[in-house]
C-alpha cells in the first residue's frame, strides 16, 4: 500500500499498473488532473489477512487540490502471487 501511495505522489503510472492485478487492471491510467493533487499524508488504519495470499488494507490518504484539502478513505483488497502483492480493488468510504 505504501509503495502505491508513493507512486501516486510521483505520478508513476507504470508502477501503479504493474502493481495492479491483471484481472482488474485498467488498460490505461491517466494521472493528468489539473491542477495536480498535492499528496500530504497516508495513514494505514488496518491490515487484515483474509484467506491465504489475500489481505485487506484500510487507509486514509490526504491531499490538496487547488488549495482545498481532500481525503480518500478506502479499504483495498490485495492478492499475493509469485511472492508479489497486487492491488485488486477497493471500497471507498464516504
N, CA and C atoms as a LAMMPS dump frame, in Angstrom:
ITEM: TIMESTEP
0
ITEM: NUMBER OF ATOMS
282
ITEM: BOX BOUNDS ff ff ff
-5.0000000000000000e+02 5.0000000000000000e+02
-5.0000000000000000e+02 5.0000000000000000e+02
-5.0000000000000000e+02 5.0000000000000000e+02
ITEM: ATOMS id mol type element x y z
1 1 1 N 0.824 -1.191 0
2 1 2 C 0 0 0
3 1 3 C 0.864 1.248 0
4 2 1 N 1.888 1.256 0.822
5 2 2 C 2.741 2.452 0.897
6 2 3 C 3.453 2.714 -0.432
7 3 1 N 3.872 1.66 -1.118
8 3 2 C 4.559 1.86 -2.4
9 3 3 C 3.599 2.421 -3.446
10 4 1 N 2.347 1.995 -3.409
11 4 2 C 1.369 2.536 -4.362
12 4 3 C 1.063 4.001 -4.044
13 5 1 N 0.978 4.344 -2.762
14 5 2 C 0.783 5.748 -2.375
15 5 3 C 1.945 6.593 -2.922
16 6 1 N 3.166 6.118 -2.722
17 6 2 C 4.337 6.84 -3.221
18 6 3 C 4.267 6.99 -4.735
19 7 1 N 3.839 5.938 -5.421
20 7 2 C 3.706 6.017 -6.881
21 7 3 C 2.68 7.077 -7.283
22 8 1 N 1.589 7.193 -6.525
23 8 2 C 0.614 8.257 -6.819
24 8 3 C 1.25 9.625 -6.614
25 9 1 N 2.044 9.791 -5.56
26 9 2 C 2.662 11.104 -5.321
27 9 3 C 3.639 11.467 -6.432
28 10 1 N 4.278 10.455 -7.013
29 10 2 C 5.254 10.677 -8.091
30 10 3 C 4.617 10.616 -9.477
31 11 1 N 3.323 10.295 -9.519
32 11 2 C 2.601 10.129 -10.785
33 11 3 C 3.238 9.046 -11.649
34 12 1 N 3.632 7.967 -11.002
35 12 2 C 4.312 6.85 -11.653
36 12 3 C 3.286 5.817 -12.131
37 13 1 N 2.68 6.088 -13.276
38 13 2 C 1.635 5.208 -13.789
39 13 3 C 2.163 3.814 -14.119
40 14 1 N 3.406 3.703 -14.56
41 14 2 C 3.971 2.386 -14.89
42 14 3 C 3.974 1.485 -13.664
43 15 1 N 4.407 2.019 -12.514
44 15 2 C 4.414 1.205 -11.292
45 15 3 C 2.994 0.872 -10.844
46 16 1 N 2.105 1.847 -10.904
47 16 2 C 0.73 1.599 -10.481
48 16 3 C 0.094 0.491 -11.305
49 17 1 N 0.298 0.517 -12.605
50 17 2 C -0.264 -0.529 -13.453
51 17 3 C 0.416 -1.876 -13.207
52 18 1 N 1.719 -1.873 -12.995
53 18 2 C 2.441 -3.122 -12.752
54 18 3 C 2.048 -3.763 -11.423
55 19 1 N 1.641 -2.954 -10.443
56 19 2 C 1.274 -3.482 -9.128
57 19 3 C -0.236 -3.713 -9
58 20 1 N -0.946 -3.602 -10.102
59 20 2 C -2.392 -3.811 -10.156
60 20 3 C -2.638 -5.201 -10.716
61 21 1 N -3.474 -5.987 -10.097
62 21 2 C -3.72 -7.356 -10.56
63 21 3 C -4.316 -7.34 -11.97
64 22 1 N -3.814 -8.218 -12.856
65 22 2 C -4.3 -8.214 -14.244
66 22 3 C -5.811 -8.406 -14.382
67 23 1 N -6.443 -9.061 -13.425
68 23 2 C -7.887 -9.31 -13.532
69 23 3 C -8.731 -8.047 -13.4
70 24 1 N -8.174 -6.992 -12.811
71 24 2 C -8.931 -5.753 -12.619
72 24 3 C -8.179 -4.51 -13.12
73 25 1 N -6.99 -4.706 -13.647
74 25 2 C -6.15 -3.578 -14.081
75 25 3 C -6.75 -2.885 -15.297
76 26 1 N -6.83 -1.559 -15.249
77 26 2 C -7.306 -0.831 -16.436
78 26 3 C -6.243 -0.878 -17.536
79 27 1 N -6.68 -0.684 -18.745
80 27 2 C -5.736 -0.688 -19.863
81 27 3 C -4.796 0.509 -19.797
82 28 1 N -5.349 1.653 -19.381
83 28 2 C -4.565 2.889 -19.26
84 28 3 C -4.913 3.556 -17.938
85 29 1 N -3.987 4.342 -17.438
86 29 2 C -4.212 5.101 -16.218
87 29 3 C -3.691 6.512 -16.445
88 30 1 N -4.579 7.464 -16.448
89 30 2 C -4.193 8.859 -16.682
90 30 3 C -4.17 9.603 -15.352
91 31 1 N -3.042 10.154 -15.03
92 31 2 C -2.907 10.99 -13.828
93 31 3 C -2.6 12.409 -14.284
94 32 1 N -3.513 12.948 -15.075
95 32 2 C -3.277 14.256 -15.68
96 32 3 C -4.222 15.331 -15.155
97 33 1 N -4.696 15.146 -13.911
98 33 2 C -5.583 16.147 -13.33
99 33 3 C -4.877 17.502 -13.278
100 34 1 N -5.646 18.536 -13.524
101 34 2 C -5.122 19.894 -13.449
102 34 3 C -6.035 20.716 -12.559
103 35 1 N -5.552 21.326 -11.544
104 35 2 C -4.178 21.201 -11.074
105 35 3 C -3.949 19.819 -10.458
106 36 1 N -2.701 19.357 -10.482
107 36 2 C -2.422 18.042 -9.922
108 36 3 C -2.602 18.042 -8.399
109 37 1 N -3.025 16.913 -7.842
110 37 2 C -3.155 16.853 -6.384
111 37 3 C -1.78 16.899 -5.72
112 38 1 N -1.731 17.516 -4.556
113 38 2 C -0.517 17.505 -3.741
114 38 3 C -0.795 16.552 -2.589
115 39 1 N -0.184 15.378 -2.646
116 39 2 C -0.392 14.35 -1.623
117 39 3 C 0.342 14.759 -0.363
118 40 1 N -0.354 14.711 0.791
119 40 2 C 0.246 15.227 2.025
120 40 3 C 0.281 14.222 3.169
121 41 1 N -0.224 13.012 2.949
122 41 2 C -0.102 12.047 4.035
123 41 3 C -0.892 10.772 3.814
124 42 1 N -0.384 9.706 4.405
125 42 2 C -1.031 8.399 4.353
126 42 3 C -1.089 7.831 5.758
127 43 1 N -2.266 7.387 6.138
128 43 2 C -2.464 6.732 7.432
129 43 3 C -3.049 5.348 7.157
130 44 1 N -2.247 4.301 7.384
131 44 2 C -2.752 2.939 7.245
132 44 3 C -3.453 2.608 8.553
133 45 1 N -4.756 2.458 8.472
134 45 2 C -5.561 2.27 9.679
135 45 3 C -5.674 0.819 10.1
136 46 1 N -5.648 -0.101 9.144
137 46 2 C -5.791 -1.52 9.485
138 46 3 C -5.252 -2.377 8.355
139 47 1 N -4.747 -3.529 8.747
140 47 2 C -4.31 -4.55 7.795
141 47 3 C -4.919 -5.856 8.273
142 48 1 N -5.698 -6.489 7.404
143 48 2 C -6.365 -7.728 7.786
144 48 3 C -6.027 -8.838 6.811
145 49 1 N -5.271 -9.836 7.275
146 49 2 C -5.101 -11.02 6.421
147 49 3 C -6.462 -11.706 6.289
148 50 1 N -6.789 -12.156 5.09
149 50 2 C -8.035 -12.868 4.867
150 50 3 C -7.681 -14.353 4.737
151 51 1 N -7.977 -14.945 3.604
152 51 2 C -7.522 -16.313 3.378
153 51 3 C -6.095 -16.261 2.859
154 52 1 N -5.472 -17.409 2.722
155 52 2 C -4.073 -17.447 2.284
156 52 3 C -3.856 -16.59 1.033
157 53 1 N -2.847 -15.743 1.089
158 53 2 C -2.435 -14.877 -0.018
159 53 3 C -3.448 -13.793 -0.389
160 54 1 N -4.344 -13.464 0.522
161 54 2 C -5.303 -12.38 0.324
162 54 3 C -5.314 -11.516 1.572
163 55 1 N -5.423 -10.202 1.378
164 55 2 C -5.448 -9.291 2.524
165 55 3 C -6.216 -8.031 2.162
166 56 1 N -6.65 -7.325 3.205
167 56 2 C -7.276 -6.015 3.056
168 56 3 C -6.449 -4.99 3.812
169 57 1 N -6.4 -3.794 3.259
170 57 2 C -5.722 -2.679 3.915
171 57 3 C -6.687 -1.494 3.907
172 58 1 N -6.977 -0.978 5.1
173 58 2 C -7.789 0.228 5.209
174 58 3 C -6.853 1.409 5.398
175 59 1 N -7.041 2.447 4.596
176 59 2 C -6.152 3.601 4.684
177 59 3 C -6.931 4.895 4.495
178 60 1 N -6.281 5.958 4.911
179 60 2 C -6.773 7.309 4.689
180 60 3 C -5.618 8.104 4.079
181 61 1 N -5.809 8.565 2.855
182 61 2 C -4.796 9.388 2.179
183 61 3 C -5.324 10.812 2.109
184 62 1 N -4.455 11.751 2.422
185 62 2 C -4.835 13.159 2.408
186 62 3 C -4.088 13.879 1.28
187 63 1 N -4.798 14.811 0.635
188 63 2 C -4.196 15.569 -0.454
189 63 3 C -4.921 16.905 -0.605
190 64 1 N -4.3 17.787 -1.36
191 64 2 C -4.885 19.095 -1.653
192 64 3 C -4.992 19.254 -3.167
193 65 1 N -6.083 19.867 -3.568
194 65 2 C -6.283 20.218 -4.974
195 65 3 C -6.709 21.675 -4.997
196 66 1 N -5.896 22.498 -5.644
197 66 2 C -6.216 23.921 -5.704
198 66 3 C -6.364 24.551 -4.332
199 67 1 N -5.587 24.079 -3.356
200 67 2 C -5.631 24.628 -2.011
201 67 3 C -6.688 24.021 -1.111
202 68 1 N -7.582 23.199 -1.662
203 68 2 C -8.645 22.569 -0.859
204 68 3 C -8.213 21.202 -0.379
205 69 1 N -8.352 20.957 0.91
206 69 2 C -7.997 19.665 1.489
207 69 3 C -9.032 18.616 1.09
208 70 1 N -8.55 17.458 0.744
209 70 2 C -9.385 16.321 0.359
210 70 3 C -8.862 15.094 1.092
211 71 1 N -9.668 14.043 1.083
212 71 2 C -9.184 12.794 1.651
213 71 3 C -9.804 11.626 0.905
214 72 1 N -9.063 10.54 0.873
215 72 2 C -9.516 9.297 0.261
216 72 3 C -9.431 8.222 1.333
217 73 1 N -10.579 7.711 1.746
218 73 2 C -10.655 6.663 2.763
219 73 3 C -11.134 5.41 2.042
220 74 1 N -10.29 4.382 2.011
221 74 2 C -10.586 3.19 1.22
222 74 3 C -10.158 1.939 1.963
223 75 1 N -10.879 0.866 1.725
224 75 2 C -10.427 -0.471 2.109
225 75 3 C -10.087 -1.182 0.806
226 76 1 N -8.804 -1.481 0.637
227 76 2 C -8.302 -2.089 -0.597
228 76 3 C -8.073 -3.577 -0.394
229 77 1 N -8.301 -4.33 -1.456
230 77 2 C -8.035 -5.764 -1.426
231 77 3 C -6.8 -6.066 -2.268
232 78 1 N -5.95 -6.942 -1.727
233 78 2 C -4.714 -7.338 -2.378
234 78 3 C -4.63 -8.851 -2.441
235 79 1 N -3.9 -9.348 -3.431
236 79 2 C -3.64 -10.777 -3.562
237 79 3 C -2.137 -10.954 -3.811
238 80 1 N -1.577 -12.018 -3.244
239 80 2 C -0.152 -12.299 -3.438
240 80 3 C -0.014 -13.435 -4.431
241 81 1 N 0.763 -13.172 -5.472
242 81 2 C 1.057 -14.178 -6.491
243 81 3 C 2.538 -14.112 -6.808
244 82 1 N 3.178 -15.263 -6.84
245 82 2 C 4.607 -15.294 -7.15
246 82 3 C 5.435 -14.467 -6.197
247 83 1 N 4.99 -14.355 -4.942
248 83 2 C 5.724 -13.593 -3.937
249 83 3 C 5.499 -12.09 -3.986
250 84 1 N 4.663 -11.613 -4.91
251 84 2 C 4.396 -10.18 -5.038
252 84 3 C 2.936 -9.896 -4.706
253 85 1 N 2.712 -8.748 -4.043
254 85 2 C 1.352 -8.324 -3.724
255 85 3 C 0.829 -7.435 -4.834
256 86 1 N -0.442 -7.659 -5.226
257 86 2 C -1.092 -6.892 -6.278
258 86 3 C -2.398 -6.309 -5.751
259 87 1 N -2.648 -5.049 -6.093
260 87 2 C -3.912 -4.406 -5.797
261 87 3 C -4.99 -5.027 -6.676
262 88 1 N -6.126 -5.393 -6.066
263 88 2 C -7.238 -5.972 -6.832
264 88 3 C -8.338 -4.946 -7.02
265 89 1 N -8.874 -4.444 -5.904
266 89 2 C -9.923 -3.43 -5.959
267 89 3 C -10.125 -2.876 -4.557
268 90 1 N -11.079 -1.988 -4.417
269 90 2 C -11.293 -1.389 -3.097
270 90 3 C -12.672 -0.784 -2.968
271 91 1 N -13.048 -0.542 -1.723
272 91 2 C -14.299 0.127 -1.391
273 91 3 C -13.984 1.475 -0.772
274 92 1 N -14.522 2.513 -1.368
275 92 2 C -14.299 3.868 -0.864
276 92 3 C -15.344 4.16 0.189
277 93 1 N -14.899 4.707 1.31
278 93 2 C -15.781 5.076 2.417
279 93 3 C -16.169 6.543 2.266
280 94 1 N -17.417 6.843 2.523
281 94 2 C -17.928 8.208 2.384
282 94 3 C -17.492 9.097 3.41
